[in-house]
């Protein structure tokens, strides 16, 4: 997993996406980056508090977002 590159406040932005598949079982929540960022991204927050940048157009990312919204990520 990649940690968020270029992570800063008040705007959370990503400079690259993780090359690995998102394993939703390890994710607790997510945020979408602001339009002020150069790259659109989804930042997943793992259950251990790490942040992972992911491509919002990736099918697995979209599926994990849906699972987290519905609270159905399998433990």
N, C-alpha and C positions, 0 to 999 in steps of 0.2 A: 504494500500500500504506500502511496505517496502522501507525505504531509503537505499541507497547503503551502505553496510557494507564494511569496509576496503577501502573506496574510498580515493585515493591519486593520486598525479601526480608525474612523467609524465605518468604513466600507470594507467588507470582506471580499477579496478578489483572488482569483487563481491565475497563475502564469502557465500552468500545464495541467493535464489530466492524468489520473492514475492509468497506467497501462494494463492494470489487472482488472478482472471482473469484480464487480461489487458483490460482496457476500452480505446480503441483507440481514442475516442472522446476527451479525456483529454490529449493526447500526442501531443507534438509539433515536436519531432525529436527523433532519437535514434543513438547510437553508438554500435559497437560490441567490446567486450573486446579483448585485445591482446593475442596472443598465449603464452606470458610470464606469464599470469595469471593462477592460479591453476584451476579455473572453467571457462569454456566457458560461456559467458552470453551476453545478449543484455541489454544495459542500456537505458531505455526510459527516455527522458526528458519531464516532464509535462509542460503544459502551464503556470504553476505557478513556474517553475524552479526547481522542485524537481526531483531527480533521482531515478529510480525504476529498480532494477535488475530482469531480467526475464530469464527463461529457453529458449535457442534458439531452442530447439526441440519441444516446445509447439506449437500446431497448431494455437492457438489464437495469439501467439507472431509472428509467421510467417505471418499470415494474416495482422496484424497491421503494420508490417514492409513494406509489399507490398502496403498497403493503404497510408502510409506516403511517400513512394517513388513516388507513382503516384499522391500524393496530393489530395487523395479522402477521407480522414477521414471525416466522417459526423460531422457537428457542431451541 
